[in-house]
């Protein structure tokens, strides 16, 4: 089994390597890839035989996006030796410049030591500051207030949560340069991205202050790629948006199972139509809950401060750093079941956000060279 997986992983690593070189415009020559058996040394680069090694433990125990970060770390070593002729660059200034050239997350620039913090930085849970953690906790509590089926209570909870996020942004306008931006990956588990998931992405981007990018990520255990939803923005907003994504995914399926027998004909089209109708109704409630009396919203576009505009510029630069060759694509609409769609719109207006689940287990210490 390991032999077959290793052959597939080596093929995928070569594919990812070429893609990284293309995305970031780096002229590197494909090295000899190898899978190592160590459990502490996650990756290494040997200039003598041009061998780039990643450990089996790294690939098998962690998400593929962590593997890509370690791959970029070793590619930065290769850049130092083959593009700059520096075998002694170590993890100094030149190495850090190469890391930035490849879009490597700052937490993976380190030479060696405990990489649990670096991996934890790529997983959701809490903000890096105490005040940020308090904001997330308060927003989640507000969203949990909508646990009843009272749509007015749900709308009020969502509106208050959004107002809290807006106030948080205003409070930190003067410290825009210090606000940390994060990138989270939501693996959909599907090989295609259906219309209803694209509709959820639109809700997240318009209602929760994050940027959403649809991409794909390799699964080393299944040896295939799955569609992903990439969330970029401030830690607090990304955490809330991710909670909303998982909630809507679960809620759509639950409501469909309750009503599916009411719709005859093509079950696939009826299901898609019902999902899109639910999301349209939910988005309508979110839009209504955000409406304010004239002149009562100090965070309107016409009043955006210079630090806020700088923060937006930082977000655009952050997105370009992670996705340097990003491009927009348009999908096709497809057929809809009008009855299922209209029924679902009214039901979607009653969707309520519930409390998120607990975080993940802690990671074990890892080493890079």
N, C-alpha and C positions, 0 to 999 in steps of 0.2 A: 504494500500500500504506500509506504513512504517513498519507494523508488518511483512509482507512477506519479505521486504528488510532486516530488522533487522535479521531475522532468517538466511537469506542467508549470510549476512555479518559476523555473528557470526561463521558460518561454515567455511567461508573463512579465518577469523582471526585465527581460530584454525589450519587450514591447513598451513597458513603462519608461525605461531608460531613454528610448528613442523619442517618446512623447515629451518627456521633460526637456530634453535637448531642443526639441522643436518649439515647445511653448515658451521657453526662456531664451531662445536664440543663442544656445551654447554649442560650439563646435567641438564636441568630444568624440573620441573613437571608442566604439563598443568594447568593453573589457571582457575578460573571462569571468563568468558568474559561477559562484559555488554556494552550496548550502552547507553551513557548518553545524557541528554537533554540540557546541558549547551551550551552556545555559546562562552564563554571565556575560560573555562578550557577544553583543548583539550584531555587530558589524565590524568589518575591517577592510582596508585597502592596502594592497601590496604592489608597490610600483615596480619591483624587480620582475615579477611575472605577470603584471597587469591583471591581478586577480582581485575581484570585488566579492567579498563573502558576507552573506547574511545568515543568521542562525535559524535553524529549524524551530527553536523555541520561540523566537520572535514572531515568525510567520504563523505558527500554529496557535499561539496563545493570545495574540492581539489582533485588533482590527487592521485591515489592509492599509488604512491611511496612516497608521503608526509605522508600518513597514516602509511606506513611501517616504516618510520623514527620515528614517534611518538610511534609506537608499540615497536620498539627497545629501545626507551628512557625508557618506563615503564618496559620493560624486564630487563634493567640494574638495576632499583630499586629492582626488584624481586631478581636478582642475589646478590645484596648487603645483602638483608635480609635472603635469604634462602641458599645461598652458602657460605656466609661469616659471617652470624650471626650478621649483623650490621643493626639494625633498625634506628640508628642515623647517618647513612652515609651521608644523605642529597645529595648534589651535589658536594661533595668534591673529593679528589684524588681517593679514592676507586671507587666512582661512575664513574669517568672519565675513569678509567682503565676498568671497565665493559663495558662502551660505546665503547671503542676501541676494546674490545674482540668481540663485536657484529657487528663491522663494521659500527658504527653509524657516520654519517657526523658530523664534529666538530660544525657546526652551530646549531645542535640540542642538544648539551650538556648542554645548559643553563637551569637554574632552572625555571624562569618565565620571563614574559615581552613580548615585541613585537617580535613575530616570523615572521613578514613580511620579514625581512632581511634573515632569514633562508630559507624561502620558495623561495624568490627571487633568492637565491644562486643556486637553483635547476632548474631555468628556464633560457632560453637563452636571450641574449640581448646585454650585453656589458661585457668587461673585468673588473677586480677589480681595475686596475690601469689606470691612465690617458693615459700613453703611450700605454698601451694595447688597449684602446678604439680608439686611433688614428690609430693604426695598422689596426683594424677591419674596420674602416671607409675608410681608403685608399684602402684596399683590395676590399671592396664592390664597390668603385668607379671604380677601375680597371676592375672588372668583368662586371660592367654596361657598360663599353666601348664596349663590345661585343654585343650591342643591335641590330646591323645591321645583315644582312644575309651574310655578308662577312666573310667566314670561316677563312681567314688569319688574319683579324682584331680580330676575336674571339680568335684565337690561341695566338696571340701576347698579348692580354689582360690577358689570363690565365697564360701565361709564366711570365709576369711582376708581376702578383699577387703572383705567387709561389716564384719568386725571392725575393719579399719583405718579405714573410714569412721566407725564408731561412736566409736573412740578420737579421731579428728580432731574430731568434734562435741564430745566431752567436753573436749578440750584447749582448745577455743575458747569454752566456756560463759561464761567470765568476760569475753569480748570480744564477746558476742552482738550488741551494737549496731553493731559495726564490720564484721560479716560481710556481704559483698555478696550480694544475691539477684539472679538473672538469669532471663531469659525467652528460651527458644529455640523456634523454630518448625520442625517437621518436616513438609515437604510430602509427602503420601502419593502424589501424582500421580493420585489417583482422585476421581471425582465423588460417590462414595458411600463410606461407612465400613463395611466388612464386619465380621461378628462376630469374626473372628479378630484383626483389628486392635484391636477393643475389648478382647479378651482380653489382648493384649500391653500395652495401656494399664493394665489392672488389675495385671499383673505388675510394671510399672515403678513404679506408685504404692505397691504393698504391699512391694516388695522393695528399692527403691533410694532411698527417702526423698524423692521429688519429688512435686509435685502435677501431675496430667495433666488437660488440658482439650481436648476435641474441638471444633474450630472449622472455618472455611473461609477461603481466601485467594484473591484474584483473581490470575490470570495475565495480564499485559498482552499477551504475545505470542500466546497462544491465545485471548484474549478470552472466558475462562470461569473459573469458580471451582473450586478443588480442595479436598478435605478436608485439614485439617491436624491435627497433634497438637502441642499446646502444652505444653512442659515448664517448670515454674517451681520454683525452689529454689536451693540453693547451687551455685556454679559446679562444684565437684568432683562432686557427685551428679548434676547435670544432664548433665555430660560423660559419665559412666559410663552413665547411663540412655539417652542418645542412642545410644551405641555398642551397647548391648544391643538397642535397637529395630531398628537396621539389621541387626545380626547375625541376629536372629530372623526378620526378613523374608526375608533371603537363604537362611537355613537351611531354613525351611519349604518354599520352592519347590524347593530342591535335593532334599530328602527325598521330596517328592511326585513329582517326575519319575522317581525311582528305583523307586517303588512303584505308580504309578498304574495299570499294566496288571494288577495283582493284584485290582483292585476293579471289578466289573461294575455295570451299571445306570446310574443318573443320575450322570454324571461331575461335575457341578457340586456336587451334594449330597455325593458321596463326598469331593471335594476339601475342601469346607468342614468336613466331619466329621473328616477326617484332620488338618487344620490345628488344629482345636480340641482334638483328642486329643493332638497333639504338645505344645501349650502347656499342657494340663493336666498332662502328665507332667513337663514342665520346671518348672512351678510347684511340683509335689510335691517335686522334688529341691531346689529353692531353700528350701522350707519346712523340709524335713528337715535341710538343712545349717545352718539357723539355730538349730536346737534346741540348747540348752545344758543342762548339769546344773543342778539346782536351786541357786539362790543364786550362780551363777557369772556372771550377766550384770548388771553394774552399771548398764547403761543401760536397764533395764526401766522400764515406765511408772510403777511405784510409786516409783521413785527419781529421777524427772525433777527437775532443779534449777530454781530460779526463773529463771536466765538462759535455760535451754532452753525454758521456757514462754514467756518473752518473745520468744525467737526464733520460736516457732510463731505468736505473735501478729503478729510482723512479717511472716511469710510470708502470713498471712491478709490483712493490710492491703495487702501487695504485690499479691496476687491481686485484691483489690477495686479497687485502683488501675488495674490493667490490664484487668479485666473487671468493671466496676461493676454490670452487670445480669445477672450469671451465673445460670443456672438449670439444674436437673438434668432430663434427659429419659430415659425408659425405652424401650428398644427391644424388638423381638419376637425370640423364639428361633428359630423356623423348624424345618424337618425336619432330621434327622440320619441318617446311615448308621452304624448301630451297629457293624458289623464294622470299617469304616474307623476309627471313633473309638477302639475298644478296641485295635486294632493300633497306632495312633499313640501312645496313652498310654505303652505300654512303650518305644517308640522315643524319645518325648520325654524320658524319664528319662535318656537317654544324650546329649542335646544338650549340646555343649560350647561355651563362649564363646571366641572367637578374638581375636587382636590387631586393634585398629581401624586404619583407613586413615589416611594423612597428611592434614594440613589443607588448606585452600583457598588460592588465590592471594591475594596482597595487593591491596587496593583502591587506586585512584588518589585524589589529593586532590580534594575537592569543596568548594563554597562555599555558604553560606546567607546570606540577607539578612533 
